[in-house]
Amino acid sequence: MVTTILLGATAACAAASASHLRLPTDRLPLARSSPAPMLEPSVDRRSALALAALSPGLLWPAPAMADEVKLKYFPGALGSSAVDASVAKALSARGYNKDNTLFGMSVCSDEVNFVENEVIDLMKRRWGESFSLGGLAGVPFAGKAGLSAYAHHVPDEGKLFILFAPHVGVNVDGKVGALERAGIADPSSACGAAVGAYKTLMKSGSTAPTAVSDLADLQFDYIKLKLASRLDGVEGSANDMAFVTYMMYNMVAEAMTAQISAVPGIWDDCSELAVLGGIQINRFDGKDAFQPLMFQTTTKSGKITDLYPSTFGEMPELTGILGSRAASDKVLLASL
């Protein structure tokens, strides 16, 4: 008797769940010409797991490990909201606000970096208008001309705030450099440009490039050119794709700080420049994270203020992850 009641209740709950999830006929998606992948295309990357929990008929791999384990190669990484709030508090104390500050970003073109309520979206909403300086992998391909244009859009005697960051995916099993994407059955690379450049350079018989050879693919050529000399020591690191990601950060930081130094026109209308550098960490099965690695301000006179300690605490320890102090210093010693 009790078993019959329980089975009946279970069937009723399943029927109610199915009824709740059924779309009206006038809202059904168009039929595909080829079979759809296992992941339902209408499920976005933030709701897939929640929907699977409501409907056991949707199969999805459960997260295999806790966040702290998944992010073990990126110590000090914080949620997007925490980074946005901490940075806003530090800059507001220095007079930065939506009316006098122009936000600039050098981040990868990949759509996963612009998800609602993650760090770029939050900062764009907080600071208002924004200027894009980056291309593939977050390298500031807008160059000195783009940086100069950005600087001349600042309000009179206003302030500039630049965020630069390469990005990396961490999939549900904690694999660095891989990411599930909505509507795609198999994980893909993230950052695709960094992963692709690394694989190309590590192929048997490949030689390190000495120049940008294809103007139709100059961004990828540039990344291969600059990454090649940074791969010494990758074999001794704790994770090769984490090592590559940190070297991409070093590449982007070097380019960004060099351009800032090379464009004196920044100070024609600007009273202070703030720069936040770090790594965007994209995840399908949870909120993204951001690992801050540099946070400084500078003025026309060259006065540099390090806001990192008061905003984020101690710098992360990276020697064990990267395999050497020299590799760690490349990442942690970036400065304006």
Contacts in CASP RR format, 6 or more apart in sequence:
PFRMAT RR
TARGET T0000
AUTHOR 0000-0000-0000
METHOD contacts of the structure
MODEL  1
MVTTILLGATAACAAASASHLRLPTDRLPLARSSPAPMLEPSVDRRSALA
LAALSPGLLWPAPAMADEVKLKYFPGALGSSAVDASVAKALSARGYNKDN
TLFGMSVCSDEVNFVENEVIDLMKRRWGESFSLGGLAGVPFAGKAGLSAY
AHHVPDEGKLFILFAPHVGVNVDGKVGALERAGIADPSSACGAAVGAYKT
LMKSGSTAPTAVSDLADLQFDYIKLKLASRLDGVEGSANDMAFVTYMMYN
MVAEAMTAQISAVPGIWDDCSELAVLGGIQINRFDGKDAFQPLMFQTTTK
SGKITDLYPSTFGEMPELTGILGSRAASDKVLLASL
14 56 0 8 1.000
17 54 0 8 1.000
17 55 0 8 1.000
18 55 0 8 1.000
20 54 0 8 1.000
21 51 0 8 1.000
21 54 0 8 1.000
21 55 0 8 1.000
29 41 0 8 1.000
29 42 0 8 1.000
37 183 0 8 1.000
37 184 0 8 1.000
37 185 0 8 1.000
38 59 0 8 1.000
38 185 0 8 1.000
39 48 0 8 1.000
39 60 0 8 1.000
39 180 0 8 1.000
39 182 0 8 1.000
39 183 0 8 1.000
39 184 0 8 1.000
39 185 0 8 1.000
40 58 0 8 1.000
40 183 0 8 1.000
41 182 0 8 1.000
41 183 0 8 1.000
43 51 0 8 1.000
43 58 0 8 1.000
43 182 0 8 1.000
43 183 0 8 1.000
44 182 0 8 1.000
45 112 0 8 1.000
45 115 0 8 1.000
45 180 0 8 1.000
45 181 0 8 1.000
45 182 0 8 1.000
45 284 0 8 1.000
46 115 0 8 1.000
46 286 0 8 1.000
48 60 0 8 1.000
48 182 0 8 1.000
48 284 0 8 1.000
48 285 0 8 1.000
49 60 0 8 1.000
49 63 0 8 1.000
49 285 0 8 1.000
49 286 0 8 1.000
51 58 0 8 1.000
52 58 0 8 1.000
52 59 0 8 1.000
52 60 0 8 1.000
61 172 0 8 1.000
61 173 0 8 1.000
62 172 0 8 1.000
63 172 0 8 1.000
63 285 0 8 1.000
64 172 0 8 1.000
64 173 0 8 1.000
64 174 0 8 1.000
65 173 0 8 1.000
65 174 0 8 1.000
69 174 0 8 1.000
70 170 0 8 1.000
70 174 0 8 1.000
70 283 0 8 1.000
71 77 0 8 1.000
71 170 0 8 1.000
71 281 0 8 1.000
71 289 0 8 1.000
73 176 0 8 1.000
73 238 0 8 1.000
73 239 0 8 1.000
73 242 0 8 1.000
73 321 0 8 1.000
74 242 0 8 1.000
74 279 0 8 1.000
74 281 0 8 1.000
74 289 0 8 1.000
74 291 0 8 1.000
74 316 0 8 1.000
75 291 0 8 1.000
75 316 0 8 1.000
75 317 0 8 1.000
75 318 0 8 1.000
75 321 0 8 1.000
76 291 0 8 1.000
76 292 0 8 1.000
76 312 0 8 1.000
76 316 0 8 1.000
77 279 0 8 1.000
77 281 0 8 1.000
77 289 0 8 1.000
77 290 0 8 1.000
77 291 0 8 1.000
78 86 0 8 1.000
78 289 0 8 1.000
78 290 0 8 1.000
78 291 0 8 1.000
78 292 0 8 1.000
78 312 0 8 1.000
79 119 0 8 1.000
79 287 0 8 1.000
79 288 0 8 1.000
79 289 0 8 1.000
79 290 0 8 1.000
80 117 0 8 1.000
80 118 0 8 1.000
80 119 0 8 1.000
80 122 0 8 1.000
80 287 0 8 1.000
80 288 0 8 1.000
80 289 0 8 1.000
80 290 0 8 1.000
81 117 0 8 1.000
81 122 0 8 1.000
83 119 0 8 1.000
83 290 0 8 1.000
83 292 0 8 1.000
84 119 0 8 1.000
84 122 0 8 1.000
84 123 0 8 1.000
84 126 0 8 1.000
86 311 0 8 1.000
86 312 0 8 1.000
87 123 0 8 1.000
87 276 0 8 1.000
87 295 0 8 1.000
87 311 0 8 1.000
88 126 0 8 1.000
89 311 0 8 1.000
90 295 0 8 1.000
90 307 0 8 1.000
90 310 0 8 1.000
90 311 0 8 1.000
91 101 0 8 1.000
91 159 0 8 1.000
91 161 0 8 1.000
91 274 0 8 1.000
94 159 0 8 1.000
94 272 0 8 1.000
94 274 0 8 1.000
94 297 0 8 1.000
95 159 0 8 1.000
96 159 0 8 1.000
96 161 0 8 1.000
96 274 0 8 1.000
98 126 0 8 1.000
98 127 0 8 1.000
98 128 0 8 1.000
99 155 0 8 1.000
100 155 0 8 1.000
100 157 0 8 1.000
100 158 0 8 1.000
100 159 0 8 1.000
101 127 0 8 1.000
101 154 0 8 1.000
101 155 0 8 1.000
101 158 0 8 1.000
101 159 0 8 1.000
101 160 0 8 1.000
101 161 0 8 1.000
102 127 0 8 1.000
102 129 0 8 1.000
102 130 0 8 1.000
102 131 0 8 1.000
102 150 0 8 1.000
102 153 0 8 1.000
102 154 0 8 1.000
102 155 0 8 1.000
102 158 0 8 1.000
102 159 0 8 1.000
102 160 0 8 1.000
102 161 0 8 1.000
103 123 0 8 1.000
103 124 0 8 1.000
103 127 0 8 1.000
103 128 0 8 1.000
103 129 0 8 1.000
103 130 0 8 1.000
103 131 0 8 1.000
103 161 0 8 1.000
103 162 0 8 1.000
103 163 0 8 1.000
104 130 0 8 1.000
104 131 0 8 1.000
104 132 0 8 1.000
104 133 0 8 1.000
104 150 0 8 1.000
104 160 0 8 1.000
104 161 0 8 1.000
104 162 0 8 1.000
104 163 0 8 1.000
105 120 0 8 1.000
105 123 0 8 1.000
105 124 0 8 1.000
105 130 0 8 1.000
105 131 0 8 1.000
105 132 0 8 1.000
105 133 0 8 1.000
105 134 0 8 1.000
105 162 0 8 1.000
105 163 0 8 1.000
105 164 0 8 1.000
106 132 0 8 1.000
106 133 0 8 1.000
106 134 0 8 1.000
106 135 0 8 1.000
106 138 0 8 1.000
106 139 0 8 1.000
106 140 0 8 1.000
106 142 0 8 1.000
106 162 0 8 1.000
106 163 0 8 1.000
106 164 0 8 1.000
106 165 0 8 1.000
106 252 0 8 1.000
106 256 0 8 1.000
107 113 0 8 1.000
107 120 0 8 1.000
107 134 0 8 1.000
107 135 0 8 1.000
107 138 0 8 1.000
107 163 0 8 1.000
107 164 0 8 1.000
107 165 0 8 1.000
107 166 0 8 1.000
107 167 0 8 1.000
107 280 0 8 1.000
108 134 0 8 1.000
108 135 0 8 1.000
108 136 0 8 1.000
108 137 0 8 1.000
108 138 0 8 1.000
108 166 0 8 1.000
108 167 0 8 1.000
108 191 0 8 1.000
108 193 0 8 1.000
108 280 0 8 1.000
109 134 0 8 1.000
109 135 0 8 1.000
109 136 0 8 1.000
110 167 0 8 1.000
110 190 0 8 1.000
110 191 0 8 1.000
110 192 0 8 1.000
110 282 0 8 1.000
112 167 0 8 1.000
112 169 0 8 1.000
112 179 0 8 1.000
112 181 0 8 1.000
112 190 0 8 1.000
112 282 0 8 1.000
113 120 0 8 1.000
113 167 0 8 1.000
113 280 0 8 1.000
113 282 0 8 1.000
114 120 0 8 1.000
114 121 0 8 1.000
115 121 0 8 1.000
115 288 0 8 1.000
118 287 0 8 1.000
118 288 0 8 1.000
119 163 0 8 1.000
119 280 0 8 1.000
119 288 0 8 1.000
119 290 0 8 1.000
120 163 0 8 1.000
120 280 0 8 1.000
123 130 0 8 1.000
123 163 0 8 1.000
124 130 0 8 1.000
127 161 0 8 1.000
131 149 0 8 1.000
131 150 0 8 1.000
131 153 0 8 1.000
132 142 0 8 1.000
133 140 0 8 1.000
133 141 0 8 1.000
133 142 0 8 1.000
133 143 0 8 1.000
133 146 0 8 1.000
133 147 0 8 1.000
133 150 0 8 1.000
133 162 0 8 1.000
133 164 0 8 1.000
133 256 0 8 1.000
134 140 0 8 1.000
134 141 0 8 1.000
134 142 0 8 1.000
134 164 0 8 1.000
135 141 0 8 1.000
135 142 0 8 1.000
135 219 0 8 1.000
136 191 0 8 1.000
136 193 0 8 1.000
136 219 0 8 1.000
136 220 0 8 1.000
136 223 0 8 1.000
137 166 0 8 1.000
137 167 0 8 1.000
137 191 0 8 1.000
137 193 0 8 1.000
137 194 0 8 1.000
137 223 0 8 1.000
137 248 0 8 1.000
137 251 0 8 1.000
137 252 0 8 1.000
138 164 0 8 1.000
138 165 0 8 1.000
138 166 0 8 1.000
138 167 0 8 1.000
138 252 0 8 1.000
139 166 0 8 1.000
139 219 0 8 1.000
139 222 0 8 1.000
139 223 0 8 1.000
139 251 0 8 1.000
139 252 0 8 1.000
139 255 0 8 1.000
140 147 0 8 1.000
140 164 0 8 1.000
140 252 0 8 1.000
140 255 0 8 1.000
140 256 0 8 1.000
140 259 0 8 1.000
141 219 0 8 1.000
141 222 0 8 1.000
142 149 0 8 1.000
142 150 0 8 1.000
143 259 0 8 1.000
144 259 0 8 1.000
144 262 0 8 1.000
144 263 0 8 1.000
147 259 0 8 1.000
147 260 0 8 1.000
147 263 0 8 1.000
147 266 0 8 1.000
148 263 0 8 1.000
148 265 0 8 1.000
148 266 0 8 1.000
150 160 0 8 1.000
151 160 0 8 1.000
151 263 0 8 1.000
151 265 0 8 1.000
151 266 0 8 1.000
151 267 0 8 1.000
151 268 0 8 1.000
151 269 0 8 1.000
151 270 0 8 1.000
152 265 0 8 1.000
152 268 0 8 1.000
152 269 0 8 1.000
154 160 0 8 1.000
154 269 0 8 1.000
154 270 0 8 1.000
155 269 0 8 1.000
156 269 0 8 1.000
157 269 0 8 1.000
157 270 0 8 1.000
157 271 0 8 1.000
158 269 0 8 1.000
158 270 0 8 1.000
158 271 0 8 1.000
158 272 0 8 1.000
159 270 0 8 1.000
159 271 0 8 1.000
159 272 0 8 1.000
159 273 0 8 1.000
159 274 0 8 1.000
160 266 0 8 1.000
160 270 0 8 1.000
160 272 0 8 1.000
160 273 0 8 1.000
160 274 0 8 1.000
161 273 0 8 1.000
161 274 0 8 1.000
161 275 0 8 1.000
161 276 0 8 1.000
162 256 0 8 1.000
162 273 0 8 1.000
162 274 0 8 1.000
162 275 0 8 1.000
162 276 0 8 1.000
163 275 0 8 1.000
163 276 0 8 1.000
163 277 0 8 1.000
164 252 0 8 1.000
164 253 0 8 1.000
164 256 0 8 1.000
164 275 0 8 1.000
164 276 0 8 1.000
164 277 0 8 1.000
164 278 0 8 1.000
165 249 0 8 1.000
165 252 0 8 1.000
165 277 0 8 1.000
165 278 0 8 1.000
165 279 0 8 1.000
165 280 0 8 1.000
165 290 0 8 1.000
166 191 0 8 1.000
166 194 0 8 1.000
166 245 0 8 1.000
166 248 0 8 1.000
166 249 0 8 1.000
166 251 0 8 1.000
166 252 0 8 1.000
166 278 0 8 1.000
166 279 0 8 1.000
166 280 0 8 1.000
167 190 0 8 1.000
167 191 0 8 1.000
167 279 0 8 1.000
167 280 0 8 1.000
167 281 0 8 1.000
167 282 0 8 1.000
168 176 0 8 1.000
168 177 0 8 1.000
168 190 0 8 1.000
168 191 0 8 1.000
168 194 0 8 1.000
168 241 0 8 1.000
168 242 0 8 1.000
168 245 0 8 1.000
168 279 0 8 1.000
168 280 0 8 1.000
168 281 0 8 1.000
168 282 0 8 1.000
169 176 0 8 1.000
169 177 0 8 1.000
169 178 0 8 1.000
169 179 0 8 1.000
169 190 0 8 1.000
169 191 0 8 1.000
169 281 0 8 1.000
169 282 0 8 1.000
169 283 0 8 1.000
170 176 0 8 1.000
170 177 0 8 1.000
170 178 0 8 1.000
170 179 0 8 1.000
170 281 0 8 1.000
170 282 0 8 1.000
170 283 0 8 1.000
171 177 0 8 1.000
171 178 0 8 1.000
171 179 0 8 1.000
171 180 0 8 1.000
171 187 0 8 1.000
171 283 0 8 1.000
171 284 0 8 1.000
172 180 0 8 1.000
172 284 0 8 1.000
172 285 0 8 1.000
175 187 0 8 1.000
176 239 0 8 1.000
176 241 0 8 1.000
176 242 0 8 1.000
176 245 0 8 1.000
177 189 0 8 1.000
177 190 0 8 1.000
177 191 0 8 1.000
177 195 0 8 1.000
177 241 0 8 1.000
177 245 0 8 1.000
178 187 0 8 1.000
178 188 0 8 1.000
178 189 0 8 1.000
178 190 0 8 1.000
179 187 0 8 1.000
179 188 0 8 1.000
179 189 0 8 1.000
179 190 0 8 1.000
179 282 0 8 1.000
179 283 0 8 1.000
179 284 0 8 1.000
180 187 0 8 1.000
180 284 0 8 1.000
180 285 0 8 1.000
181 187 0 8 1.000
181 188 0 8 1.000
181 284 0 8 1.000
182 284 0 8 1.000
189 195 0 8 1.000
189 196 0 8 1.000
190 282 0 8 1.000
191 245 0 8 1.000
191 248 0 8 1.000
193 219 0 8 1.000
193 220 0 8 1.000
193 223 0 8 1.000
194 223 0 8 1.000
194 227 0 8 1.000
194 244 0 8 1.000
194 245 0 8 1.000
194 248 0 8 1.000
195 241 0 8 1.000
195 244 0 8 1.000
197 220 0 8 1.000
197 223 0 8 1.000
197 224 0 8 1.000
197 227 0 8 1.000
198 227 0 8 1.000
198 231 0 8 1.000
198 240 0 8 1.000
198 241 0 8 1.000
198 244 0 8 1.000
200 206 0 8 1.000
200 224 0 8 1.000
201 208 0 8 1.000
201 224 0 8 1.000
201 227 0 8 1.000
201 228 0 8 1.000
201 231 0 8 1.000
202 231 0 8 1.000
208 228 0 8 1.000
208 229 0 8 1.000
209 221 0 8 1.000
209 224 0 8 1.000
209 225 0 8 1.000
209 228 0 8 1.000
210 225 0 8 1.000
211 225 0 8 1.000
212 218 0 8 1.000
212 221 0 8 1.000
212 222 0 8 1.000
212 225 0 8 1.000
213 221 0 8 1.000
214 221 0 8 1.000
223 248 0 8 1.000
223 251 0 8 1.000
226 251 0 8 1.000
227 244 0 8 1.000
227 247 0 8 1.000
227 248 0 8 1.000
227 251 0 8 1.000
230 247 0 8 1.000
230 250 0 8 1.000
230 251 0 8 1.000
230 330 0 8 1.000
231 244 0 8 1.000
231 247 0 8 1.000
233 243 0 8 1.000
233 323 0 8 1.000
233 324 0 8 1.000
233 327 0 8 1.000
234 240 0 8 1.000
234 243 0 8 1.000
234 244 0 8 1.000
236 323 0 8 1.000
236 324 0 8 1.000
237 243 0 8 1.000
237 321 0 8 1.000
237 322 0 8 1.000
237 323 0 8 1.000
237 327 0 8 1.000
238 320 0 8 1.000
238 321 0 8 1.000
238 322 0 8 1.000
238 323 0 8 1.000
239 321 0 8 1.000
242 321 0 8 1.000
242 322 0 8 1.000
243 321 0 8 1.000
243 322 0 8 1.000
243 327 0 8 1.000
245 279 0 8 1.000
246 279 0 8 1.000
246 318 0 8 1.000
246 321 0 8 1.000
246 322 0 8 1.000
246 327 0 8 1.000
246 330 0 8 1.000
246 331 0 8 1.000
247 327 0 8 1.000
247 330 0 8 1.000
249 277 0 8 1.000
249 278 0 8 1.000
249 279 0 8 1.000
249 293 0 8 1.000
249 331 0 8 1.000
250 330 0 8 1.000
250 331 0 8 1.000
250 334 0 8 1.000
253 277 0 8 1.000
253 293 0 8 1.000
253 294 0 8 1.000
253 334 0 8 1.000
254 334 0 8 1.000
256 275 0 8 1.000
257 275 0 8 1.000
257 334 0 8 1.000
257 335 0 8 1.000
257 336 0 8 1.000
260 266 0 8 1.000
260 273 0 8 1.000
260 275 0 8 1.000
260 298 0 8 1.000
260 336 0 8 1.000
261 336 0 8 1.000
266 273 0 8 1.000
267 300 0 8 1.000
270 300 0 8 1.000
271 299 0 8 1.000
271 300 0 8 1.000
272 297 0 8 1.000
272 298 0 8 1.000
272 299 0 8 1.000
273 297 0 8 1.000
273 298 0 8 1.000
273 299 0 8 1.000
273 336 0 8 1.000
274 295 0 8 1.000
274 296 0 8 1.000
274 297 0 8 1.000
274 307 0 8 1.000
275 294 0 8 1.000
275 295 0 8 1.000
275 296 0 8 1.000
275 297 0 8 1.000
275 298 0 8 1.000
275 336 0 8 1.000
276 292 0 8 1.000
276 294 0 8 1.000
276 295 0 8 1.000
277 292 0 8 1.000
277 293 0 8 1.000
277 294 0 8 1.000
277 295 0 8 1.000
277 334 0 8 1.000
278 290 0 8 1.000
278 291 0 8 1.000
278 292 0 8 1.000
278 293 0 8 1.000
278 294 0 8 1.000
279 290 0 8 1.000
279 291 0 8 1.000
279 293 0 8 1.000
280 288 0 8 1.000
280 290 0 8 1.000
281 288 0 8 1.000
281 289 0 8 1.000
281 290 0 8 1.000
281 291 0 8 1.000
282 288 0 8 1.000
283 289 0 8 1.000
291 316 0 8 1.000
292 308 0 8 1.000
292 311 0 8 1.000
292 312 0 8 1.000
293 315 0 8 1.000
293 316 0 8 1.000
293 331 0 8 1.000
293 332 0 8 1.000
293 334 0 8 1.000
294 308 0 8 1.000
294 334 0 8 1.000
294 335 0 8 1.000
295 306 0 8 1.000
295 307 0 8 1.000
295 308 0 8 1.000
295 311 0 8 1.000
295 312 0 8 1.000
296 304 0 8 1.000
296 305 0 8 1.000
296 306 0 8 1.000
296 307 0 8 1.000
296 308 0 8 1.000
296 335 0 8 1.000
296 336 0 8 1.000
297 304 0 8 1.000
297 305 0 8 1.000
297 307 0 8 1.000
298 304 0 8 1.000
298 305 0 8 1.000
298 336 0 8 1.000
304 335 0 8 1.000
304 336 0 8 1.000
308 315 0 8 1.000
315 332 0 8 1.000
316 332 0 8 1.000
317 328 0 8 1.000
318 327 0 8 1.000
318 328 0 8 1.000
318 331 0 8 1.000
318 332 0 8 1.000
319 325 0 8 1.000
319 327 0 8 1.000
319 328 0 8 1.000
320 328 0 8 1.000
322 328 0 8 1.000
322 331 0 8 1.000
END
